[in-house]
Amino acid sequence: MNHSLFTCDRGTHLRIVAVSLLACIVLAVPAISDFVRDTSGPNATAAIKAAKPAVHSNRDAPTIR
């Protein structure tokens, strides 16, 4: 195995491309399946709605917005 990208042969480049393609597929498949999930059935998850903005402070000075 060659340890430098400048002197490596064609097989090493092919392995690098194959490993990176496999990593992309492993990350993309769950992301796409979560995005395309059906939300109309009985097992659909509830949507999270944003609440009113909250101001948190640890001093007694007036809040400046």
PQR file of N, CA, C, O and H, with PARSE charges and radii, in Angstrom:
ATOM      1  N   MET A   1       0.846  -1.185   0.000 -0.4000 1.5000
ATOM      2  CA  MET A   1       0.000   0.000   0.000 -0.0000 2.0000
ATOM      3  C   MET A   1       0.882   1.235   0.000  0.5500 1.7000
ATOM      4  O   MET A   1       1.880   1.299   0.718 -0.5500 1.4000
ATOM      5  N   ASN A   2       0.515   2.193  -0.791 -0.4000 1.5000
ATOM      6  CA  ASN A   2       1.263   3.443  -0.876 -0.0000 2.0000
ATOM      7  C   ASN A   2       0.739   4.418   0.175  0.5500 1.7000
ATOM      8  O   ASN A   2      -0.466   4.517   0.404 -0.5500 1.4000
ATOM      9  H   ASN A   2      -0.296   2.142  -1.374  0.4000 1.0000
ATOM     10  N   HIS A   3       1.657   5.127   0.801 -0.4000 1.5000
ATOM     11  CA  HIS A   3       1.271   6.035   1.873 -0.0000 2.0000
ATOM     12  C   HIS A   3       1.304   7.495   1.456  0.5500 1.7000
ATOM     13  O   HIS A   3       1.162   8.372   2.308 -0.5500 1.4000
ATOM     14  H   HIS A   3       2.637   5.046   0.615  0.4000 1.0000
ATOM     15  N   SER A   4       1.483   7.779   0.205 -0.4000 1.5000
ATOM     16  CA  SER A   4       1.490   9.141  -0.294 -0.0000 2.0000
ATOM     17  C   SER A   4       0.534   9.235  -1.475  0.5500 1.7000
ATOM     18  O   SER A   4       0.525   8.359  -2.340 -0.5500 1.4000
ATOM     19  H   SER A   4       1.599   7.067  -0.487  0.4000 1.0000
ATOM     20  N   LEU A   5      -0.258  10.278  -1.515 -0.4000 1.5000
ATOM     21  CA  LEU A   5      -1.190  10.450  -2.625 -0.0000 2.0000
ATOM     22  C   LEU A   5      -0.480  10.835  -3.914  0.5500 1.7000
ATOM     23  O   LEU A   5      -1.035  10.661  -5.000 -0.5500 1.4000
ATOM     24  H   LEU A   5      -0.250  10.990  -0.812  0.4000 1.0000
ATOM     25  N   PHE A   6       0.736  11.355  -3.811 -0.4000 1.5000
ATOM     26  CA  PHE A   6       1.466  11.759  -5.002 -0.0000 2.0000
ATOM     27  C   PHE A   6       2.093  10.569  -5.725  0.5500 1.7000
ATOM     28  O   PHE A   6       2.249  10.606  -6.946 -0.5500 1.4000
ATOM     29  H   PHE A   6       1.187  11.496  -2.929  0.4000 1.0000
ATOM     30  N   THR A   7       2.451   9.524  -4.997 -0.4000 1.5000
ATOM     31  CA  THR A   7       3.130   8.386  -5.613 -0.0000 2.0000
ATOM     32  C   THR A   7       2.267   7.136  -5.657  0.5500 1.7000
ATOM     33  O   THR A   7       2.763   6.070  -6.020 -0.5500 1.4000
ATOM     34  H   THR A   7       2.324   9.494  -4.005  0.4000 1.0000
ATOM     35  N   CYS A   8       1.003   7.232  -5.303 -0.4000 1.5000
ATOM     36  CA  CYS A   8       0.179   6.026  -5.263 -0.0000 2.0000
ATOM     37  C   CYS A   8      -0.265   5.619  -6.672  0.5500 1.7000
ATOM     38  O   CYS A   8      -0.291   6.426  -7.602 -0.5500 1.4000
ATOM     39  H   CYS A   8       0.600   8.098  -5.008  0.4000 1.0000
ATOM     40  N   ASP A   9      -0.607   4.353  -6.786 -0.4000 1.5000
ATOM     41  CA  ASP A   9      -0.975   3.822  -8.088 -0.0000 2.0000
ATOM     42  C   ASP A   9      -2.487   3.915  -8.297  0.5500 1.7000
ATOM     43  O   ASP A   9      -3.211   4.456  -7.461 -0.5500 1.4000
ATOM     44  H   ASP A   9      -0.585   3.698  -6.031  0.4000 1.0000
ATOM     45  N   ARG A  10      -2.936   3.394  -9.395 -0.4000 1.5000
ATOM     46  CA  ARG A  10      -4.344   3.484  -9.775 -0.0000 2.0000
ATOM     47  C   ARG A  10      -5.251   2.730  -8.793  0.5500 1.7000
ATOM     48  O   ARG A  10      -6.361   3.182  -8.510 -0.5500 1.4000
ATOM     49  H   ARG A  10      -2.348   2.955 -10.074  0.4000 1.0000
ATOM     50  N   GLY A  11      -4.794   1.600  -8.279 -0.4000 1.5000
ATOM     51  CA  GLY A  11      -5.590   0.817  -7.331 -0.0000 2.0000
ATOM     52  C   GLY A  11      -5.857   1.558  -6.029  0.5500 1.7000
ATOM     53  O   GLY A  11      -6.944   1.464  -5.459 -0.5500 1.4000
ATOM     54  H   GLY A  11      -3.892   1.233  -8.510  0.4000 1.0000
ATOM     55  N   THR A  12      -4.856   2.293  -5.568 -0.4000 1.5000
ATOM     56  CA  THR A  12      -5.037   3.060  -4.340 -0.0000 2.0000
ATOM     57  C   THR A  12      -6.046   4.182  -4.553  0.5500 1.7000
ATOM     58  O   THR A  12      -6.889   4.429  -3.691 -0.5500 1.4000
ATOM     59  H   THR A  12      -3.973   2.369  -6.031  0.4000 1.0000
ATOM     60  N   HIS A  13      -5.967   4.855  -5.682 -0.4000 1.5000
ATOM     61  CA  HIS A  13      -6.958   5.891  -5.983 -0.0000 2.0000
ATOM     62  C   HIS A  13      -8.357   5.290  -6.079  0.5500 1.7000
ATOM     63  O   HIS A  13      -9.324   5.898  -5.620 -0.5500 1.4000
ATOM     64  H   HIS A  13      -5.282   4.655  -6.382  0.4000 1.0000
ATOM     65  N   LEU A  14      -8.471   4.129  -6.657 -0.4000 1.5000
ATOM     66  CA  LEU A  14      -9.765   3.467  -6.773 -0.0000 2.0000
ATOM     67  C   LEU A  14     -10.325   3.114  -5.399  0.5500 1.7000
ATOM     68  O   LEU A  14     -11.523   3.267  -5.162 -0.5500 1.4000
ATOM     69  H   LEU A  14      -7.685   3.635  -7.030  0.4000 1.0000
ATOM     70  N   ARG A  15      -9.472   2.643  -4.494 -0.4000 1.5000
ATOM     71  CA  ARG A  15      -9.929   2.334  -3.136 -0.0000 2.0000
ATOM     72  C   ARG A  15     -10.393   3.585  -2.406  0.5500 1.7000
ATOM     73  O   ARG A  15     -11.394   3.548  -1.691 -0.5500 1.4000
ATOM     74  H   ARG A  15      -8.498   2.518  -4.687  0.4000 1.0000
ATOM     75  N   ILE A  16      -9.677   4.690  -2.579 -0.4000 1.5000
ATOM     76  CA  ILE A  16     -10.074   5.941  -1.930 -0.0000 2.0000
ATOM     77  C   ILE A  16     -11.440   6.397  -2.436  0.5500 1.7000
ATOM     78  O   ILE A  16     -12.288   6.805  -1.642 -0.5500 1.4000
ATOM     79  H   ILE A  16      -8.863   4.719  -3.160  0.4000 1.0000
ATOM     80  N   VAL A  17     -11.657   6.332  -3.729 -0.4000 1.5000
ATOM     81  CA  VAL A  17     -12.941   6.720  -4.311 -0.0000 2.0000
ATOM     82  C   VAL A  17     -14.045   5.778  -3.844  0.5500 1.7000
ATOM     83  O   VAL A  17     -15.151   6.228  -3.543 -0.5500 1.4000
ATOM     84  H   VAL A  17     -10.968   6.001  -4.373  0.4000 1.0000
ATOM     85  N   ALA A  18     -13.765   4.481  -3.778 -0.4000 1.5000
ATOM     86  CA  ALA A  18     -14.778   3.507  -3.361 -0.0000 2.0000
ATOM     87  C   ALA A  18     -15.165   3.704  -1.899  0.5500 1.7000
ATOM     88  O   ALA A  18     -16.346   3.638  -1.558 -0.5500 1.4000
ATOM     89  H   ALA A  18     -12.866   4.116  -4.023  0.4000 1.0000
ATOM     90  N   VAL A  19     -14.189   3.944  -1.039 -0.4000 1.5000
ATOM     91  CA  VAL A  19     -14.491   4.150   0.383 -0.0000 2.0000
ATOM     92  C   VAL A  19     -15.273   5.438   0.589  0.5500 1.7000
ATOM     93  O   VAL A  19     -16.201   5.468   1.396 -0.5500 1.4000
ATOM     94  H   VAL A  19     -13.229   3.998  -1.316  0.4000 1.0000
ATOM     95  N   SER A  20     -14.919   6.501  -0.121 -0.4000 1.5000
ATOM     96  CA  SER A  20     -15.655   7.754   0.038 -0.0000 2.0000
ATOM     97  C   SER A  20     -17.078   7.644  -0.514  0.5500 1.7000
ATOM     98  O   SER A  20     -18.008   8.215   0.057 -0.5500 1.4000
ATOM     99  H   SER A  20     -14.165   6.477  -0.777  0.4000 1.0000
ATOM    100  N   LEU A  21     -17.252   6.919  -1.612 -0.4000 1.5000
ATOM    101  CA  LEU A  21     -18.594   6.708  -2.152 -0.0000 2.0000
ATOM    102  C   LEU A  21     -19.447   5.886  -1.190  0.5500 1.7000
ATOM    103  O   LEU A  21     -20.625   6.182  -0.993 -0.5500 1.4000
ATOM    104  H   LEU A  21     -16.497   6.456  -2.076  0.4000 1.0000
ATOM    105  N   LEU A  22     -18.861   4.868  -0.599 -0.4000 1.5000
ATOM    106  CA  LEU A  22     -19.580   4.055   0.372 -0.0000 2.0000
ATOM    107  C   LEU A  22     -19.972   4.879   1.602  0.5500 1.7000
ATOM    108  O   LEU A  22     -21.078   4.727   2.121 -0.5500 1.4000
ATOM    109  H   LEU A  22     -17.904   4.627  -0.759  0.4000 1.0000
ATOM    110  N   ALA A  23     -19.085   5.740   2.062 -0.4000 1.5000
ATOM    111  CA  ALA A  23     -19.396   6.597   3.204 -0.0000 2.0000
ATOM    112  C   ALA A  23     -20.536   7.563   2.876  0.5500 1.7000
ATOM    113  O   ALA A  23     -21.403   7.806   3.715 -0.5500 1.4000
ATOM    114  H   ALA A  23     -18.187   5.863   1.639  0.4000 1.0000
ATOM    115  N   CYS A  24     -20.536   8.106   1.673 -0.4000 1.5000
ATOM    116  CA  CYS A  24     -21.625   9.008   1.263 -0.0000 2.0000
ATOM    117  C   CYS A  24     -22.960   8.270   1.214  0.5500 1.7000
ATOM    118  O   CYS A  24     -23.986   8.802   1.638 -0.5500 1.4000
ATOM    119  H   CYS A  24     -19.831   7.909   0.991  0.4000 1.0000
ATOM    120  N   ILE A  25     -22.941   7.059   0.702 -0.4000 1.5000
ATOM    121  CA  ILE A  25     -24.179   6.277   0.628 -0.0000 2.0000
ATOM    122  C   ILE A  25     -24.685   5.937   2.025  0.5500 1.7000
ATOM    123  O   ILE A  25     -25.884   6.014   2.293 -0.5500 1.4000
ATOM    124  H   ILE A  25     -22.107   6.626   0.358  0.4000 1.0000
ATOM    125  N   VAL A  26     -23.766   5.559   2.916 -0.4000 1.5000
ATOM    126  CA  VAL A  26     -24.165   5.205   4.284 -0.0000 2.0000
ATOM    127  C   VAL A  26     -24.786   6.401   4.996  0.5500 1.7000
ATOM    128  O   VAL A  26     -25.704   6.222   5.796 -0.5500 1.4000
ATOM    129  H   VAL A  26     -22.792   5.496   2.699  0.4000 1.0000
ATOM    130  N   LEU A  27     -24.315   7.602   4.729 -0.4000 1.5000
ATOM    131  CA  LEU A  27     -24.883   8.788   5.361 -0.0000 2.0000
ATOM    132  C   LEU A  27     -26.144   9.291   4.662  0.5500 1.7000
ATOM    133  O   LEU A  27     -27.034   9.834   5.315 -0.5500 1.4000
ATOM    134  H   LEU A  27     -23.569   7.747   4.078  0.4000 1.0000
ATOM    135  N   ALA A  28     -26.229   9.117   3.356 -0.4000 1.5000
ATOM    136  CA  ALA A  28     -27.347   9.684   2.608 -0.0000 2.0000
ATOM    137  C   ALA A  28     -28.611   8.843   2.716  0.5500 1.7000
ATOM    138  O   ALA A  28     -29.710   9.398   2.742 -0.5500 1.4000
ATOM    139  H   ALA A  28     -25.505   8.676   2.826  0.4000 1.0000
ATOM    140  N   VAL A  29     -28.489   7.526   2.781 -0.4000 1.5000
ATOM    141  CA  VAL A  29     -29.686   6.668   2.786 -0.0000 2.0000
ATOM    142  C   VAL A  29     -30.573   6.930   4.005  0.5500 1.7000
ATOM    143  O   VAL A  29     -31.779   7.100   3.826 -0.5500 1.4000
ATOM    144  H   VAL A  29     -27.597   7.075   2.760  0.4000 1.0000
ATOM    145  N   PRO A  30     -30.047   6.972   5.236 -0.5600 1.5000
ATOM    146  CA  PRO A  30     -30.942   7.282   6.367  0.2800 2.0000
ATOM    147  C   PRO A  30     -31.522   8.692   6.302  0.5500 1.7000
ATOM    148  O   PRO A  30     -32.669   8.910   6.691 -0.5500 1.4000
ATOM    149  N   ALA A  31     -30.732   9.651   5.811 -0.4000 1.5000
ATOM    150  CA  ALA A  31     -31.233  11.026   5.722 -0.0000 2.0000
ATOM    151  C   ALA A  31     -32.380  11.124   4.724  0.5500 1.7000
ATOM    152  O   ALA A  31     -33.379  11.791   4.991 -0.5500 1.4000
ATOM    153  H   ALA A  31     -29.800   9.473   5.495  0.4000 1.0000
ATOM    154  N   ILE A  32     -32.246  10.473   3.591 -0.4000 1.5000
ATOM    155  CA  ILE A  32     -33.314  10.510   2.590 -0.0000 2.0000
ATOM    156  C   ILE A  32     -34.535   9.741   3.062  0.5500 1.7000
ATOM    157  O   ILE A  32     -35.665  10.170   2.825 -0.5500 1.4000
ATOM    158  H   ILE A  32     -31.434   9.930   3.374  0.4000 1.0000
ATOM    159  N   SER A  33     -34.328   8.613   3.726 -0.4000 1.5000
ATOM    160  CA  SER A  33     -35.486   7.840   4.188 -0.0000 2.0000
ATOM    161  C   SER A  33     -36.240   8.576   5.296  0.5500 1.7000
ATOM    162  O   SER A  33     -37.460   8.448   5.394 -0.5500 1.4000
ATOM    163  H   SER A  33     -33.411   8.265   3.918  0.4000 1.0000
ATOM    164  N   ASP A  34     -35.538   9.340   6.128 -0.4000 1.5000
ATOM    165  CA  ASP A  34     -36.234  10.145   7.130 -0.0000 2.0000
ATOM    166  C   ASP A  34     -36.987  11.293   6.484  0.5500 1.7000
ATOM    167  O   ASP A  34     -38.057  11.676   6.958 -0.5500 1.4000
ATOM    168  H   ASP A  34     -34.547   9.444   6.048  0.4000 1.0000
ATOM    169  N   PHE A  35     -36.449  11.842   5.418 -0.4000 1.5000
ATOM    170  CA  PHE A  35     -37.093  12.964   4.741 -0.0000 2.0000
ATOM    171  C   PHE A  35     -38.348  12.528   3.997  0.5500 1.7000
ATOM    172  O   PHE A  35     -39.311  13.290   3.911 -0.5500 1.4000
ATOM    173  H   PHE A  35     -35.580  11.531   5.033  0.4000 1.0000
ATOM    174  N   VAL A  36     -38.348  11.333   3.470 -0.4000 1.5000
ATOM    175  CA  VAL A  36     -39.448  10.856   2.634 -0.0000 2.0000
ATOM    176  C   VAL A  36     -40.489  10.085   3.460  0.5500 1.7000
ATOM    177  O   VAL A  36     -41.475   9.601   2.904 -0.5500 1.4000
ATOM    178  H   VAL A  36     -37.566  10.714   3.541  0.4000 1.0000
ATOM    179  N   ARG A  37     -40.285   9.967   4.755 -0.4000 1.5000
ATOM    180  CA  ARG A  37     -41.177   9.184   5.604 -0.0000 2.0000
ATOM    181  C   ARG A  37     -42.620   9.668   5.501  0.5500 1.7000
ATOM    182  O   ARG A  37     -42.878  10.870   5.438 -0.5500 1.4000
ATOM    183  H   ARG A  37     -39.484  10.360   5.207  0.4000 1.0000
ATOM    184  N   ASP A  38     -43.544   8.737   5.486 -0.4000 1.5000
ATOM    185  CA  ASP A  38     -44.974   9.050   5.404 -0.0000 2.0000
ATOM    186  C   ASP A  38     -45.455   9.544   6.759  0.5500 1.7000
ATOM    187  O   ASP A  38     -45.279   8.854   7.763 -0.5500 1.4000
ATOM    188  H   ASP A  38     -43.335   7.761   5.537  0.4000 1.0000
ATOM    189  N   THR A  39     -46.061  10.729   6.806 -0.4000 1.5000
ATOM    190  CA  THR A  39     -46.531  11.305   8.069 -0.0000 2.0000
ATOM    191  C   THR A  39     -48.047  11.269   8.197  0.5500 1.7000
ATOM    192  O   THR A  39     -48.601  11.911   9.089 -0.5500 1.4000
ATOM    193  H   THR A  39     -46.204  11.290   5.991  0.4000 1.0000
ATOM    194  N   SER A  40     -48.731  10.532   7.324 -0.4000 1.5000
ATOM    195  CA  SER A  40     -50.186  10.528   7.388 -0.0000 2.0000
ATOM    196  C   SER A  40     -50.737   9.313   8.131  0.5500 1.7000
ATOM    197  O   SER A  40     -51.931   9.271   8.427 -0.5500 1.4000
ATOM    198  H   SER A  40     -48.280  10.011   6.599  0.4000 1.0000
ATOM    199  N   GLY A  41     -49.911   8.342   8.433 -0.4000 1.5000
ATOM    200  CA  GLY A  41     -50.386   7.122   9.075 -0.0000 2.0000
ATOM    201  C   GLY A  41     -50.482   7.242  10.584  0.5500 1.7000
ATOM    202  O   GLY A  41     -50.182   8.296  11.147 -0.5500 1.4000
ATOM    203  H   GLY A  41     -48.941   8.376   8.192  0.4000 1.0000
ATOM    204  N   PRO A  42     -50.906   6.151  11.255 -0.5600 1.5000
ATOM    205  CA  PRO A  42     -51.055   6.182  12.707  0.2800 2.0000
ATOM    206  C   PRO A  42     -49.721   6.217  13.444  0.5500 1.7000
ATOM    207  O   PRO A  42     -49.690   6.577  14.621 -0.5500 1.4000
ATOM    208  N   ASN A  43     -48.628   5.857  12.795 -0.4000 1.5000
ATOM    209  CA  ASN A  43     -47.329   5.864  13.455 -0.0000 2.0000
ATOM    210  C   ASN A  43     -46.552   7.151  13.211  0.5500 1.7000
ATOM    211  O   ASN A  43     -45.353   7.207  13.484 -0.5500 1.4000
ATOM    212  H   ASN A  43     -48.654   5.564  11.840  0.4000 1.0000
ATOM    213  N   ALA A  44     -47.207   8.171  12.708 -0.4000 1.5000
ATOM    214  CA  ALA A  44     -46.541   9.438  12.416 -0.0000 2.0000
ATOM    215  C   ALA A  44     -46.175  10.143  13.717  0.5500 1.7000
ATOM    216  O   ALA A  44     -46.903  10.065  14.707 -0.5500 1.4000
ATOM    217  H   ALA A  44     -48.181   8.126  12.487  0.4000 1.0000
ATOM    218  N   THR A  45     -45.069  10.813  13.702 -0.4000 1.5000
ATOM    219  CA  THR A  45     -44.634  11.553  14.888 -0.0000 2.0000
ATOM    220  C   THR A  45     -45.265  12.934  14.878  0.5500 1.7000
ATOM    221  O   THR A  45     -45.569  13.480  13.818 -0.5500 1.4000
ATOM    222  H   THR A  45     -44.477  10.877  12.898  0.4000 1.0000
ATOM    223  N   ALA A  46     -45.457  13.491  16.055 -0.4000 1.5000
ATOM    224  CA  ALA A  46     -46.071  14.808  16.182 -0.0000 2.0000
ATOM    225  C   ALA A  46     -45.071  15.884  15.786  0.5500 1.7000
ATOM    226  O   ALA A  46     -43.872  15.745  16.028 -0.5500 1.4000
ATOM    227  H   ALA A  46     -45.210  13.048  16.916  0.4000 1.0000
ATOM    228  N   ALA A  47     -45.559  16.938  15.188 -0.4000 1.5000
ATOM    229  CA  ALA A  47     -44.696  18.045  14.796 -0.0000 2.0000
ATOM    230  C   ALA A  47     -44.411  18.911  16.017  0.5500 1.7000
ATOM    231  O   ALA A  47     -45.288  19.119  16.855 -0.5500 1.4000
ATOM    232  H   ALA A  47     -46.534  17.051  14.992  0.4000 1.0000
ATOM    233  N   ILE A  48     -43.217  19.403  16.113 -0.4000 1.5000
ATOM    234  CA  ILE A  48     -42.828  20.274  17.219 -0.0000 2.0000
ATOM    235  C   ILE A  48     -43.026  21.714  16.761  0.5500 1.7000
ATOM    236  O   ILE A  48     -42.474  22.138  15.745 -0.5500 1.4000
ATOM    237  H   ILE A  48     -42.504  19.235  15.432  0.4000 1.0000
ATOM    238  N   LYS A  49     -43.817  22.455  17.522 -0.4000 1.5000
ATOM    239  CA  LYS A  49     -44.093  23.843  17.179 -0.0000 2.0000
ATOM    240  C   LYS A  49     -43.267  24.764  18.068  0.5500 1.7000
ATOM    241  O   LYS A  49     -43.015  24.465  19.236 -0.5500 1.4000
ATOM    242  H   LYS A  49     -44.265  22.111  18.347  0.4000 1.0000
ATOM    243  N   ALA A  50     -42.860  25.864  17.505 -0.4000 1.5000
ATOM    244  CA  ALA A  50     -42.056  26.827  18.258 -0.0000 2.0000
ATOM    245  C   ALA A  50     -42.941  27.563  19.257  0.5500 1.7000
ATOM    246  O   ALA A  50     -44.068  27.942  18.939 -0.5500 1.4000
ATOM    247  H   ALA A  50     -43.064  26.107  16.556  0.4000 1.0000
ATOM    248  N   ALA A  51     -42.429  27.760  20.452 -0.4000 1.5000
ATOM    249  CA  ALA A  51     -43.148  28.493  21.490 -0.0000 2.0000
ATOM    250  C   ALA A  51     -42.745  29.968  21.433  0.5500 1.7000
ATOM    251  O   ALA A  51     -41.980  30.380  20.562 -0.5500 1.4000
ATOM    252  H   ALA A  51     -41.513  27.452  20.711  0.4000 1.0000
ATOM    253  N   LYS A  52     -43.264  30.743  22.362 -0.4000 1.5000
ATOM    254  CA  LYS A  52     -42.919  32.147  22.434 -0.0000 2.0000
ATOM    255  C   LYS A  52     -41.452  32.275  22.831  0.5500 1.7000
ATOM    256  O   LYS A  52     -40.957  31.448  23.597 -0.5500 1.4000
ATOM    257  H   LYS A  52     -43.886  30.407  23.070  0.4000 1.0000
ATOM    258  N   PRO A  53     -40.744  33.286  22.331 -0.5600 1.5000
ATOM    259  CA  PRO A  53     -39.335  33.451  22.704  0.2800 2.0000
ATOM    260  C   PRO A  53     -39.196  33.757  24.188  0.5500 1.7000
ATOM    261  O   PRO A  53     -40.003  34.490  24.760 -0.5500 1.4000
ATOM    262  N   ALA A  54     -38.175  33.196  24.800 -0.4000 1.5000
ATOM    263  CA  ALA A  54     -37.930  33.406  26.219 -0.0000 2.0000
ATOM    264  C   ALA A  54     -36.624  34.158  26.404  0.5500 1.7000
ATOM    265  O   ALA A  54     -35.673  33.984  25.641 -0.5500 1.4000
ATOM    266  H   ALA A  54     -37.519  32.601  24.335  0.4000 1.0000
ATOM    267  N   VAL A  55     -36.595  35.001  27.436 -0.4000 1.5000
ATOM    268  CA  VAL A  55     -35.390  35.747  27.755 -0.0000 2.0000
ATOM    269  C   VAL A  55     -34.866  35.225  29.077  0.5500 1.7000
ATOM    270  O   VAL A  55     -35.577  35.233  30.082 -0.5500 1.4000
ATOM    271  H   VAL A  55     -37.367  35.142  28.056  0.4000 1.0000
ATOM    272  N   HIS A  56     -33.619  34.770  29.076 -0.4000 1.5000
ATOM    273  CA  HIS A  56     -33.011  34.242  30.293 -0.0000 2.0000
ATOM    274  C   HIS A  56     -31.859  35.151  30.692  0.5500 1.7000
ATOM    275  O   HIS A  56     -31.002  35.475  29.870 -0.5500 1.4000
ATOM    276  H   HIS A  56     -33.041  34.764  28.260  0.4000 1.0000
ATOM    277  N   SER A  57     -31.841  35.557  31.939 -0.4000 1.5000
ATOM    278  CA  SER A  57     -30.790  36.432  32.424 -0.0000 2.0000
ATOM    279  C   SER A  57     -30.490  36.088  33.864  0.5500 1.7000
ATOM    280  O   SER A  57     -31.366  35.622  34.593 -0.5500 1.4000
ATOM    281  H   SER A  57     -32.538  35.294  32.607  0.4000 1.0000
ATOM    282  N   ASN A  58     -29.250  36.316  34.280 -0.4000 1.5000
ATOM    283  CA  ASN A  58     -28.890  36.041  35.669 -0.0000 2.0000
ATOM    284  C   ASN A  58     -28.545  37.311  36.420  0.5500 1.7000
ATOM    285  O   ASN A  58     -27.921  37.254  37.480 -0.5500 1.4000
ATOM    286  H   ASN A  58     -28.539  36.695  33.689  0.4000 1.0000
ATOM    287  N   ARG A  59     -28.938  38.446  35.893 -0.4000 1.5000
ATOM    288  CA  ARG A  59     -28.706  39.706  36.584 -0.0000 2.0000
ATOM    289  C   ARG A  59     -30.006  40.480  36.666  0.5500 1.7000
ATOM    290  O   ARG A  59     -30.967  40.172  35.961 -0.5500 1.4000
ATOM    291  H   ARG A  59     -29.445  38.492  35.033  0.4000 1.0000
ATOM    292  N   ASP A  60     -30.034  41.476  37.522 -0.4000 1.5000
ATOM    293  CA  ASP A  60     -31.276  42.212  37.765 -0.0000 2.0000
ATOM    294  C   ASP A  60     -31.405  43.460  36.892  0.5500 1.7000
ATOM    295  O   ASP A  60     -32.314  44.262  37.109 -0.5500 1.4000
ATOM    296  H   ASP A  60     -29.254  41.726  38.095  0.4000 1.0000
ATOM    297  N   ALA A  61     -30.542  43.640  35.937 -0.4000 1.5000
ATOM    298  CA  ALA A  61     -30.626  44.805  35.057 -0.0000 2.0000
ATOM    299  C   ALA A  61     -31.812  44.626  34.094  0.5500 1.7000
ATOM    300  O   ALA A  61     -32.223  43.500  33.814 -0.5500 1.4000
ATOM    301  H   ALA A  61     -29.803  42.989  35.761  0.4000 1.0000
ATOM    302  N   PRO A  62     -32.342  45.714  33.605 -0.5600 1.5000
ATOM    303  CA  PRO A  62     -33.472  45.599  32.667  0.2800 2.0000
ATOM    304  C   PRO A  62     -33.015  44.946  31.353  0.5500 1.7000
ATOM    305  O   PRO A  62     -31.861  45.071  30.943 -0.5500 1.4000
ATOM    306  N   THR A  63     -33.939  44.262  30.723 -0.4000 1.5000
ATOM    307  CA  THR A  63     -33.647  43.574  29.476 -0.0000 2.0000
ATOM    308  C   THR A  63     -33.681  44.556  28.327  0.5500 1.7000
ATOM    309  O   THR A  63     -34.655  45.289  28.160 -0.5500 1.4000
ATOM    310  H   THR A  63     -34.876  44.160  31.056  0.4000 1.0000
ATOM    311  N   ILE A  64     -32.610  44.577  27.524 -0.4000 1.5000
ATOM    312  CA  ILE A  64     -32.539  45.457  26.363 -0.0000 2.0000
ATOM    313  C   ILE A  64     -32.690  44.597  25.133  0.5500 1.7000
ATOM    314  O   ILE A  64     -31.938  43.641  24.942 -0.5500 1.4000
ATOM    315  H   ILE A  64     -31.818  43.981  27.660  0.4000 1.0000
ATOM    316  N   ARG A  65     -33.654  44.925  24.299 -0.4000 1.5000
ATOM    317  CA  ARG A  65     -33.889  44.138  23.095 -0.0000 2.0000
ATOM    318  C   ARG A  65     -33.553  44.918  21.871  0.5500 1.7000
ATOM    319  O   ARG A  65     -33.691  44.409  20.758 -0.5500 1.4000
ATOM    320  H   ARG A  65     -34.265  45.701  24.455  0.4000 1.0000
TER
END
